Amino acid sequence: MRKKQLLILAVSLLIILFIGVAAAAAFWIWEEPANTAQPEPFDGERAYLDVLTQVDFGPRLPASAAHARTIEWIKTSLTSAGWQVEVQESVIQGQTARNIVARYGAGEPLLLIGAHYDTRIYADQDPDPLQRTQPVPGANDGASGVGVLMELGRVLPARLDSLQEQPGQVWLVFFDAEDNGRIPGWEWIMGSTAFVERLTLRPDATIIVDMIGDADLNIYWEKHSDPVLNTEIWQIAEQLGYAETFIPEYRYSITDDHIPFLNAGLPAVDLIDFDYPYWHTVSDTPDKVSAASLQAVGDTLVVWVERRLGLDEAENP
């Protein structure tokens, strides 16, 4: 009788032990793990693939099939990455501009990073007169800036989501109708002009990236650009080891998509390498673009966003 009682007791203890282990295992399995993953770094190679994608579409001339495919590609890609995407259509001087605006976050500050996605109708700077009626492929002049913005669209959301409360917001703006000045019926920077005219919120800072994929990349201070922003960005680039790429000297005055912001009293800078021998020629092709150059610009912009939004302080108190 006693042996039977001991056997029953032993079996009961085993059952209790089994239930306890099973419950602990279930808790371990279903417990939501702590979010210890680090945000993904900017990848210049992926940005370069975005350059190839755009050039494969063909010249992104306004109202062309390649232009329409580019709009759809940008919309679909950034929507999938969690951005709120809107196409703003405006008619300016008889031409239709379709700016693409991707928003992430809320509140202040508001940071805007922009690039133009259209390409020039005529390669009027080509050394071969027979090529000057051909469209520009726009690998550097257009696609490089867009490539950087698309990669920012992949890597910034995780950084913005790393805090429980959104510290501010970022807009990625893809401007249309930038590149066809000196052609009858067109002017420069038409898309950005229309965009600024309809702004209801005022960006705290705007950075335009244009022609920043040159394999021999040298970005100088642009003379119209906000000097405080210039200094801020160039200091970050130097700290990241890109002092040979970001050169703190004035060189050019450029009519680019930062000008409408400056005219509206909004601080803006233009990151541009205007020492590009293939500007507005049929030779503006992907072999002239370097993933390393896109990396230098992308790394600098990621750190700039983090510092402006205080993300680096929150992650490293």
Phi, psi and omega in degrees: 000317181295322179297321180295320179295319179295322179295317179297319180296317180296315179298319179298317179296320178297319179297316179297317179297317179298315180298319180296317179295317180298319180295318179296320179295318179297318178298318180295321181292318188267347179297130180291123183291152177294144181277090182254001181293137178277146176302145181291136178286158173298137183239106180297330179294319177294320177298323178294322176299326176294327174297314180299320180301314182295315180295325177295331175298330186109175177302130186271059180289138179309134178076006178273167177295322179295323177298314180295320179295324179295316178301312182295320179298314179297312180302309184296315183296314185283329174297318178296331179276001175101006180275150171271117189245135180224139172258119179260117181258129180224147173254122181227122182052039176084357179250145180266127176247133179242096176275142180249124183241120177247126184241142175217133179096189182203160174081203184242152000282164175252117179251135181238130175237126187230159174205155176265143182251350178281161177236162187285139184294320184235137177275064190285354176259007181293137179295340179264112181304332182289343182264355191284352174261002179273153176287158179272130178298327172071038178293315177267315183276078181132294188291329182294315178296318178296321178301319177296316180296322180295321178290323173300323178298334178277321192262340183285324183305319180297327178288318180291330179277355185287346176255151180292329178242138180295127182276352184165196182220155178237136172246131168255119185240126180254109187271142176259165169054044177268328206249020186239030173297157182067018173242132183308130180089357184232159170226170173287161169045042182289319182295314181292328176298314178295322181298312182294325180298331183256010179297135172250337173250149182256113177300140177287331178201142180232133174239126174256132176245126185212129178056053183246020180253359181310132180299331175254075191276125175223108182254115178260162170301132175269137194293332179280338192293153180298122185293328179294316178295320177306308183299317181301313184289317182292328176294319177298315180300318179296318180297331180274358179092018182251031183295331180284342179267316179262105187256116185281063177221146176281141181223312186229156166250116189244134168275105184217184188291356175280339187298314179301326177294314179298319179296334178270007179079022182253131181295131183207152176227157177243115172267110185209140171253099184271000174272058185244108188292349183256015180301126177057040174234168178285354180269007176281075189241166187300335180293347177270355185256143182239134175297329179295323178292317177298324179297315182299316180290316181297315178302316182297318181291323178299313180294322178300314179298314181301317182289319180297325181266359179074017182289325180294326178291321181292325182279337181230069185293000000 
